[in-house]
Every structure is written in structure tokens, then in C-alpha cells.
Amino acid sequence: MVMRNIYKTAEHPFAPFVRILGKGKTSSRSLTLDEARQAMAMILDGEVEDVQLGAFLMLLRVKEESPEELAGFVQASRLWLQARRDQALADAGLTVPAADLDWSSYAGKRKHYPWFLLAVELLRRHGVRVFMHGAGGHTINRLYTESVLPELGLPVCTNWPAAAATLDSHGFAYLALDHLCPPLGDIIGLRNILGLRSPVHTLARLLNPLDAPHVMQAIFHPAYRESHQQAASLLGYANSCVIKGEGGEIERNPDGLCLAQQIVDGALANEEWPALFPLRHAPEEAFDLGHFLAVWRGEASHEYGEMAVIGTLALALRVLKRAGSQADALALAGDWWRTRHAAG
């Protein structure tokens, strides 16, 4: 590997961040929030060698990111993408659109259909402006949101002007990380090269690119739930909810207890939602989007799927403060599902 000649005799400016993480069991430590922000800013600006980036990402993966590191990474990423967002919209004569709810979708589904997308569609039909961002294709054998949205009549946007127009016309917009922040999209694309997910899979869920006042997140590993909650608090998100979602997506599994770790009006709060079924349902043997859509149209039934939609929707209604209790949220979600074809 050929390194830049200047760094044969002088230390690379990014080297201290790798050293902080990699000095060994007794001397290494987590980055402070400010250090994490500086490190991510250098990564996004292309000021880091490939070998440094690989080492940095994997050291973080082994250690697991602290809330302060996550918040610092997100702060740098938000500054990077918002500057380019504002310029792209200004060049098109547009202003930054408003969203009510930020919804991230980075995991893809492997065992069950993406029932959460039907919950999002119901929110959209009832006037909630949802901005969704995500990534697809980074992990094999998964069904990603980008391939399902067109089946629901929802476009996949490729730039900020299109996202702003779609959000205004449909009350929903999806923009992939490749277009939100290409450097982060490139790093997520390293999944099959490194053999592991990187911290970008975690921090991307916290980006909230349109500063929506309500934020939904999901994680796959329960240990990340609290760090997401604390990072969201450090970022100043006043109303947020993170769950262990089915497959890592924001989808409540109706077969098990769901712990929602929230921020409500700036205060940390936890809420347990009991299982909706006494026994677990078998995963899908294969995906048939025709059947998925038939359930949406009322032409077929799916016990697990319908309750996954209702349970996920109820969580969102609580975050949006459309319901004062779990029972009220489930009742309203159930009503929206039953009357879905009467909604606009």
C-alpha cells in the first residue's frame, strides 16, 4: 500500500483518534463527544487514509460506541449533509420542508414482511408528514424498503428537491443515505468487505435530516437501545423512541414484550408493551409481495402481520402524542387499520 509521502516523517492528523481507541486494554478509551465530531468531520471530508478508516471503524465495533461518540458522529454528519441539503434546495428555489416524524430504515427484513411500511402508510394517510431515510443492499438475503415502496405507490427519491416535492405532495418522502450523505453510504457499503457492520449502521438512524420534532429508531441488539436513547438526548431530540425492532427495523414484534426507551418532552422515559400473542409465529418461508399487498387491500389475512402493523402504529401514535395511553394507542391504531380504505 502506498501512503502519502508526507506521513512517512510526520504523524497524520487522524492518527490520534485511532490511537485513543487502540492503545490496548488499559490505555485505550472512548472518544469524547468533541473528539468524535472532529474525527467524523475528517472522514466525511475525505481527509482519512483507507487503512485508518478501516482500523477506526473496527476498533469502534469491538468496543461498541458510547452515547457521546454517537452524538459527536451524528453532529458532524448532520452539519455535512444539511449544508448540502440547503444548497441543493436553494439552487432549486425551494426551502427546507417540514416533517412531523423521522423514520429510519437501514436493516432490511429477513424473517417477516416489512409490515412497518403499512403503519407508515397509515400515518401518511392520516396527515402525519413522514420523512424516511435508509440504505439497501449492504447485507445479503434481505428485503429492503427501497424495493417495496414503489409497490405501495410511493416514490424513492434521489435528491433533495425531489424529496421536498414528494413530501409536500404525498406527505411522505424517502431518501437513501447514498444521496443524503454519500461518504456514509460508501462506508455502509463496506459491510460485505469487512464482514461486520460499522458504526455508521448505528449513527445513521439518529441523523434526523429534517429536524423532525418526533424521531423513531430501532436497533437489532438490545445493548444498543440505551445508547441510542442517551445519544438522542445529547443531540437535543425532545421526543424520541427506540425499540428492538423486528429484524432491526422500526417494527414491533407482536409475539414478544417490547421495551420502548423514549424521550418525552426532553425527559428520559421507558415504557413496556406486553406481547400481543401468547405464542410465537413461524417466519415466512419466502417473500411474496403480492400476498403482502393483498393483506393491505383486505383481500387476504395475516394474523402476525396485521398485529405487527397495529402494534407499530400504536408506538408511533404514542410518540406523536396522539394517544394518552397504550390502550388508547392500540384502539386508535386498530381503528385506522380497519378503516384504512376510507383514509385518503
Secondary structure, 3 states (H helix, E strand, C coil): CCCCHHHHCCCCCCHHHHHHHHCCCCCCCCCCHHHHHHHHHHHHCCCCCHHHHHHHHHHHHHHCCCHHHHHHHHHHHHHHHHHHHHHHHHHCCCCCCCCCEEEEECCCECCCCCCHHHHHHHHHHCCCCEEEEECCCCCCCCECHHHHHHHHCCCCECCHHHHHHHHHHHCEEEEEHHHHCHHHHHHHCCHHHHCCCCCHHHHHHHCCCCCCCEEEEEECCCHHHHHHHHHHHHCCCCCEEEEECHHHCCCCCCCCCEEEEEEECCEEEEEEECCCCCCCCCCCCCCCHHHHHHHHHCCCCCHHHHHHHHHHHHHHHHHCCCCCCHHHHHHHHHHHHHCCCCCC
